[in-house]
Amino acid sequence: MWTRLLSIFLKRLINQGALVVVYPDGRSIRYGDGLTPAVTMRLHVRALPRKLLINPDLALGEAYMDGTLTVDQDDIYDLVELLVVNLRLQPDVWHYHWLAHLRRLYRRLSQFNPAGRAQRNVAHHYDLSGALYDLFLDADRQYSCAYFRDAGDTLETAQSNKKTLIAAKLLLSPEQRVLDIGCGWGGLGLHLARDYGARVTGVTLSHEQHKIAEERARAEGFGDRVQFCLQDYRDIDGTFDRIVSVGMFEHVGVPHYKEFFATLRDRLKDDGVALLHTIGRADGPGSTNPWIANYIFPGGYSPALSEVLAIVEQSGLYVTDVEVWRLHYAETLKEWRNRFEAKLDQVRSIYDERFCRMWRFYLVASEVAFRHNGHVVFQIQLAKKQDAVPLTRYYLTACATQPQSR
C-alpha cells in the first residue's frame, strides 16, 4: 500500500525534470517528462516508502545517511534539487503543506535556547574535529557566507570581501571597542584588530572555537587587543562602540529575539553602530527542516525579515541599513562542497562513511535551499541614533568599489 501511495505522490509532484525510482520489490517507475535525463533513486528496505511519505524532509536525509536510499552515480545534488524545485512549484501538494504547518506550531518549543541548552546545541556542531573544518573552509576558517563581488573571486577573496564590507558598515576607527557575538575561530575579530586598530572582545559557546581563537590571537601578537571569551552573549557586561554578529543569530531562536536585541541595545554606546549578519528566509516565517534540526543545527532557525524587524521596532534601536545577499551563500556552499568532496578520503580518516554522507547531504541541501528555496542572507545595520551613520551609502566605497548585491 505504501509503495502505491508514494508512487501516486511522486506522479503528482514531479512535473519538471525526471525521476526514476527503483522500489524495494525491484519495480522501476519513471516520473516526470520523458525527455530529461532522469535521476535514479533506489530504495533498499520495505519500510522506506512509508517513511518517505509520512515525513519526507526527515526520512530522505536519514535514508541517504544510512545507505537504505542510494542515488546512481551518488548524484544526491541532482536528486535534492529536483525534489525542491518541484515542491516550490507545488507548495500545497497533497499532505506536504500540512506537515510544514504542524512544524510551525511547535517551533517555539524547539527553539527555546536558554544558556545551558544553547551551549549543548553549539557543541553538537562546532565542537567537531577542527581537522574537518580545515578540509573545506578557507585558511581563516570563515564559516559564514562569503561575498562574491566579482565573477572570478575565489573563496578566499570572497571571504576577505565579506570581512572588508562588514568593517565598512561598522564605520570603524582605531581604538574603538568592538563586541563580536559568536566570534567563531576568531578570524573576523583578528581582522578588525589587525587592519583597523580595533579592540575586540569576542564571545563563543564552543570550546573548540574558543581554544583556537585564543591560540591565534597569541600567535599573531594581539593578546592585548583581542580577547576571546567562552561566554554566553547574555552575560557580557560593559558597553561597546561597535557590535557585530555574523552567523550566530540563527542559533538564538524566536523566543529569545527580544532578549537578543535588548542585549544589543544595552551593550551599545549611545553613538554606537551594530551589524547583524544572518541567514534568513525571503518567503515569510517558517520552520527548520527536521533533518537539519536533528543532525546539524539543533535549536536553529533562519528567520524572515518580518520576524526580526518586528522585534527591532520594540527594542529602542533604529534600522539604518538592510542589504539582502541572495546567491552569495549558494556559491559559498558550492565551494565548500567541492573542497569537501576533493578531501573525502581525509574525512573518512576522521569520521565514518555515515558521517561523510551526512555532511555531504547537509552541504547539498543547504546549497539547494539558497538557490531554489527562498533562503538568503540579511545584513542589518542598527544604531541608537538616526545620525550615527552617514545619510547615504557612499561611505561603502571604502570597500574599493561600491558592493553590488547578488
C-alpha positions in Angstrom: 0.0 0.0 0.0 2.7 2.5 1.0 4.6 1.9 -2.3 1.5 2.6 -4.2 0.7 5.8 -2.2 4.3 7.0 -2.6 4.1 6.4 -6.3 0.9 8.5 -6.5 2.5 11.3 -4.6 5.6 11.3 -6.9 3.5 11.2 -10.0 1.7 14.3 -8.9 4.9 16.0 -7.7 7.4 15.6 -10.5 6.4 17.9 -13.3 9.8 19.4 -14.1 12.6 17.1 -14.8 12.5 13.3 -14.4 12.9 10.8 -11.6 13.3 7.0 -11.8 12.5 5.2 -8.5 13.6 1.6 -8.1 11.4 0.2 -5.3 12.4 -2.5 -2.8 10.5 -5.1 -4.7 12.6 -4.4 -7.8 10.0 -2.5 -9.8 11.2 0.6 -11.6 8.9 3.6 -12.3 9.7 6.8 -14.1 8.1 10.1 -13.1 8.1 13.4 -14.9 8.8 14.2 -18.5 10.1 11.7 -21.0 12.9 13.9 -22.4 15.1 15.0 -19.5 17.8 12.6 -18.3 16.5 11.1 -15.2 17.9 10.9 -11.7 17.7 7.4 -10.4 16.8 6.8 -6.7 16.9 3.2 -5.3 15.0 2.3 -2.1 16.5 -0.8 -0.4 14.2 -1.5 2.5 10.4 -2.1 2.5 9.7 0.4 5.3 11.2 3.3 3.3 8.2 4.2 1.2 6.1 4.7 4.3 8.8 6.8 6.0 9.3 9.0 2.9 5.6 9.6 2.6 4.9 10.4 6.3 7.9 12.6 6.9 9.9 13.2 3.7 12.0 16.0 5.0 13.4 13.8 7.7 13.4 10.4 6.1 15.2 11.4 2.8 18.3 12.5 4.7 18.2 9.7 7.2 17.9 7.1 4.5 20.7 8.6 2.5 22.9 8.6 5.6 22.1 5.0 6.5 22.5 3.8 2.9 19.0 2.5 2.6 18.5 5.0 -0.1 21.1 5.4 -2.8 21.3 7.5 -6.0 23.0 6.3 -9.1 26.5 7.9 -9.5 25.9 9.2 -6.0 24.2 12.2 -7.6 22.5 13.4 -4.4 22.7 17.1 -5.5 20.5 16.5 -8.6 18.0 14.5 -6.6 17.6 17.1 -3.9 17.5 19.9 -6.5 14.8 18.0 -8.5 12.6 17.5 -5.4 13.0 21.0 -4.1 12.3 22.7 -7.5 9.1 20.6 -7.9 8.0 21.3 -4.3 8.4 25.0 -4.9 6.2 24.7 -8.0 3.5 22.9 -5.9 3.9 24.0 -2.2 0.5 22.7 -1.3 1.0 19.3 -2.9 -1.0 16.7 -1.0 -0.2 16.5 2.7 3.2 18.3 2.5 1.7 21.7 3.3 0.2 20.3 6.5 3.4 18.8 7.7 5.1 22.2 7.4 2.1 23.8 9.2 2.4 21.3 12.1 6.2 22.0 12.4 5.5 25.7 12.7 3.1 25.1 15.6 6.0 23.5 17.6 8.8 25.8 16.6 8.9 28.0 19.7 9.4 24.9 21.9 12.1 23.5 19.6 13.9 26.9 19.6 13.8 27.5 23.3 17.5 28.1 23.9 18.4 29.1 27.5 22.1 29.3 28.2 22.7 25.6 29.0 20.8 24.3 26.1 22.4 26.8 23.8 25.8 25.6 24.8 24.9 22.0 24.1 23.5 22.9 20.7 26.7 24.8 19.8 28.8 21.8 20.9 26.8 19.5 18.7 28.1 21.2 15.5 31.1 23.5 16.3 33.0 21.2 18.6 33.6 18.6 15.9 37.2 17.9 14.9 38.9 21.1 13.8 40.6 18.9 11.1 37.2 18.5 9.5 36.7 22.3 9.0 40.3 22.7 7.8 39.4 20.5 4.8 36.7 22.6 3.3 36.9 26.2 4.8 39.3 28.9 3.8 42.5 29.3 5.8 40.9 31.9 8.1 38.1 29.5 8.9 35.3 31.8 7.9 32.2 29.6 8.4 29.6 32.0 7.0 28.5 33.4 3.7 31.3 34.9 1.5 30.8 38.0 -0.7 31.5 37.3 -4.3 31.9 40.8 -5.6 33.4 39.7 -8.9 32.6 36.6 -11.0 36.2 35.3 -10.8 36.5 35.6 -7.0 38.0 32.6 -5.2 36.5 31.6 -1.9 39.5 33.2 -0.1 38.9 36.5 -2.0 35.2 36.4 -1.3 35.6 35.8 2.4 38.1 38.7 2.5 35.5 40.8 0.7 32.9 39.9 3.4 35.2 41.0 6.2 36.0 44.3 4.5 32.4 45.1 3.8 31.5 44.3 7.5 34.2 46.7 8.7 32.9 49.4 6.3 29.4 49.1 7.6 30.7 49.3 11.2 32.5 52.6 10.3 35.5 51.6 12.5 38.0 54.0 13.9 41.2 52.9 15.7 40.9 52.1 19.4 37.1 51.6 19.3 35.8 48.7 21.4 34.1 46.0 19.4 31.9 43.2 20.7 31.9 40.2 18.3 28.9 38.0 19.3 29.5 34.5 18.0 33.2 35.0 17.2 33.8 31.6 15.7 37.5 30.8 15.3 38.5 34.4 15.7 39.1 35.4 12.1 36.8 38.5 12.0 37.9 39.8 15.4 41.6 39.5 14.4 40.9 41.2 11.1 39.3 44.1 12.8 42.2 44.5 15.2 44.9 43.9 12.6 43.6 46.1 9.8 41.5 48.7 11.7 43.1 49.1 15.1 40.0 48.0 17.0 40.0 46.5 20.5 37.9 43.4 20.2 36.0 41.2 22.7 34.7 38.0 21.0 32.3 35.5 22.7 31.5 32.0 21.7 30.0 28.9 23.4 32.2 26.5 21.5 35.1 25.1 23.5 37.0 24.2 20.3 36.4 27.6 18.7 37.5 29.4 21.9 40.7 27.4 22.2 41.7 28.0 18.6 40.7 31.7 18.6 42.9 32.3 21.7 45.8 30.4 20.2 45.6 32.5 17.0 45.5 35.8 19.0 48.6 34.8 20.9 50.4 33.6 17.8 49.7 36.9 16.0 50.7 39.0 19.0 47.2 40.5 19.5 46.7 39.3 23.1 46.5 42.9 24.3 44.0 44.0 21.7 41.7 40.9 21.2 40.1 38.9 24.0 38.1 35.8 23.2 35.7 34.6 25.9 33.9 31.3 26.4 30.7 33.0 27.4 27.0 33.5 26.6 26.3 36.8 24.9 23.7 37.5 27.6 26.3 37.6 30.3 28.5 40.3 28.8 29.0 43.5 30.8 30.0 46.9 29.7 29.4 49.0 26.6 31.0 49.0 23.2 31.4 51.4 20.3 30.6 48.7 17.8 28.8 45.3 17.9 28.9 42.7 15.2 27.3 39.3 15.0 28.0 37.0 12.0 26.3 33.7 11.6 25.2 33.4 15.2 21.6 34.8 15.2 20.4 31.6 13.5 21.0 29.9 16.8 19.2 32.4 19.0 15.6 31.1 18.5 12.4 33.1 18.1 11.6 33.0 21.8 14.8 34.9 22.5 14.7 37.6 19.9 13.6 40.3 22.4 16.4 39.3 24.8 18.9 39.4 22.0 18.1 42.9 20.8 17.7 44.2 24.3 21.3 43.0 24.9 22.5 44.8 21.8 20.7 48.0 23.0 22.2 47.8 26.5 25.7 46.9 25.3 25.9 49.5 22.6 27.1 53.1 23.3 24.7 55.9 22.5 26.6 56.8 19.3 27.4 53.2 18.5 26.7 51.1 15.4 25.8 47.4 15.3 25.7 45.0 12.4 23.8 41.7 12.3 24.6 39.2 9.6 22.2 36.3 9.5 20.7 33.6 7.2 17.1 34.3 6.6 14.1 33.3 4.5 12.6 35.5 1.8 9.2 33.9 1.8 7.9 34.7 5.3 8.1 32.8 8.7 8.5 29.1 8.6 10.2 26.3 10.5 13.5 24.5 10.4 13.9 21.4 8.3 13.6 18.5 10.7 16.7 16.7 9.3 18.8 19.8 9.8 17.3 20.3 13.3 18.1 16.7 14.3 21.5 16.2 12.8 23.2 19.6 12.0 21.8 22.6 13.9 19.6 21.6 16.9 17.7 24.6 18.1 18.5 26.6 15.0 16.2 28.7 12.8 16.6 31.1 9.9 14.1 34.0 10.3 12.1 36.0 7.9 12.9 39.7 7.9 9.4 40.5 9.1 10.1 38.4 12.3 13.3 40.3 13.0 12.2 43.8 12.3 9.0 43.4 14.4 11.2 42.9 17.4 13.8 45.6 16.5 10.9 48.1 16.3 10.2 47.5 20.0 13.9 47.5 21.1 14.8 51.2 21.0 17.2 50.6 18.0 17.0 52.2 14.6 17.4 50.1 11.5 19.9 52.3 9.5 20.5 49.9 6.6 19.4 46.5 5.2 21.2 44.5 2.5 20.0 41.2 1.1 22.6 38.8 -0.3 20.7 36.3 -2.5 23.0 33.9 -4.3 26.2 34.5 -2.4 25.7 31.7 0.1 24.8 29.2 -2.7 28.2 30.0 -4.2 29.9 29.7 -0.9 28.4 26.3 -0.2 29.3 25.1 -3.7 32.9 26.0 -2.9 32.7 24.2 0.4 31.1 21.1 -1.2 33.7 20.9 -3.9 36.5 21.1 -1.4 34.8 18.5 0.9 34.4 16.1 -2.0 38.0 16.5 -3.0 39.2 15.6 0.5 36.7 12.8 1.1 39.4 10.2 1.9 40.8 12.5 4.6 37.3 13.0 6.0 36.9 9.2 6.2 40.1 9.0 8.2 38.5 11.3 10.9 34.8 10.0 10.8 33.0 7.0 9.3 31.2 6.7 6.0 27.8 7.5 7.6 29.2 10.9 8.7 30.6 11.6 5.2 27.1 11.0 3.7 25.5 13.2 6.5 27.9 16.1 5.8 27.5 15.8 2.1 23.7 15.9 2.4 24.0 18.9 4.7 26.1 20.9 2.2 23.9 19.8 -0.7 20.6 20.6 1.0 21.9 23.9 2.1 23.1 25.0 -1.3 19.8 24.0 -2.9 17.9 26.0 -0.3 19.8 29.1 -1.2 19.4 28.5 -5.0 15.8 27.4 -5.1 14.0 27.5 -1.7 13.9 31.1 -0.6 16.9 31.3 1.7 19.0 34.4 1.7 21.4 36.4 4.0 20.4 39.6 5.7 22.8 42.3 6.8 21.0 44.6 9.1 22.8 47.8 10.4 21.4 49.2 13.7 22.0 52.2 15.9 20.5 54.1 18.8 20.6 57.4 16.9 19.5 58.2 13.4 22.6 60.2 12.7 25.1 57.5 13.9 25.8 56.6 10.3 26.1 58.8 7.2 22.9 59.8 5.3 23.9 57.9 2.2 25.7 54.6 1.4 28.6 56.3 -0.4 30.8 55.6 2.6 30.9 52.0 1.5 33.2 53.0 -1.4 35.9 52.2 1.2 35.4 48.6 0.0 37.3 49.6 -3.2 34.1 49.7 -5.3 30.5 50.0 -4.3 29.3 46.5 -3.5 26.5 45.1 -5.7 24.1 42.7 -4.1 23.5 39.4 -5.9 
